[in-house]
Amino acid sequence: MANRHLARSTVLQSLYEWDFRSKADSEVVEVITRNAEEFAGEAGDLSFMKELMISILEKRKDIDNIITKAAPDWPLDKISIIDRNILRIGLYELIFSDKKEVPAKVAINEAIELAKSYGGEKSGKFVNGVLGSVYREMGEPGKDETSKKKKNKIADVPFEMMPIEKLGGTIVFSKDGGETYIALVHDVFGYWTLPKGHINENESETGGTERAVSEELGIPISIREKLGNNEYVASHPEKGKIRKQVIYYLAEAKFNPLKLDKSGGLDDANWFKLKDIINLNFYNDILPIVSKAINLLAS
């Protein structure tokens, strides 16, 4: 909608002024009202602009944290003021807005258009990369729209009838210079987690896990023993809710540099000394697997 695009442009100009001049949050209503009158005129939707501007600032801490995780090579204060505030608009609409009002694809496309219009030569690509990474981590909501009737039918499928997807994950260890190291991957939401991947139907559980993890880390691994299982429910844009069953193994690899296959919301991979693992930020559901592996390796 043309008026909404104009409104977002005005919000961007207002966020730029607020950010550049370090204005207080209490001044935002005055800023957006003045800019709406100057740049949008009677065609502007002032109530939409005020709501969007205020909501972005209310969620600023969460949004800025996501930017930091999704663009780890770009500290927030090193991102240009225009690009930084385009990302704030895009991420707010992508994550926090009513999806009936602003579908995910609209949020991303609108942000890219703002970047092309107001940003630098590489702004569009940068904004697209950050929002795309977060969008994939969310499970690509709205990727393939289905009818409301079909969606309701999928949502009503009981747990025992949900399709099952098998994945294999590993604690990969290596020994070097008298130290034991573990390879972990980092996601855009700030957690260190275990490398894992899909097991194809024609693969064994160990063979599929070795292949998937080797591809993700960029080094060959060799499975030593099973650590345990985990299961959780995830939403797929086409299939609805899916039971993801993960089998975890302890695996060994040579202490070579990791070459992360950056997909699925991951942004880093690193080796950690066994003694440093306790200080990292993990998801609660994989802590038992990590603890079991540490105990095995320490003994």
Secondary structure, DSSP 8 states (H G I E B T S, - for coil): -HHHHHHHHHHHHHHHHHHHTT--GGGHHHHHHHHIIIIIGGGS-HHHHHHHHHHHHHTHHHHHHHHHHH-TTS-GGGS-HHHHHHHHHHHIIIIIS-TTTS-HHHHHHHHHHHHHHHS-TTHHHHHHHHHHHHHHHTT-TTSS---HHHHHHHHT--GGGS-EEEEEEEEEEEEETTEEEEEEEEETTS-EE--EEE--TTS-HHHHHHHHHHHHHTS--EEEEEEEEEEEEEEETTTEEEEEEEEEEEEE--S--------TTEEEEEEEEGGGGGGS---GGGHHHHHHHHHHHH-
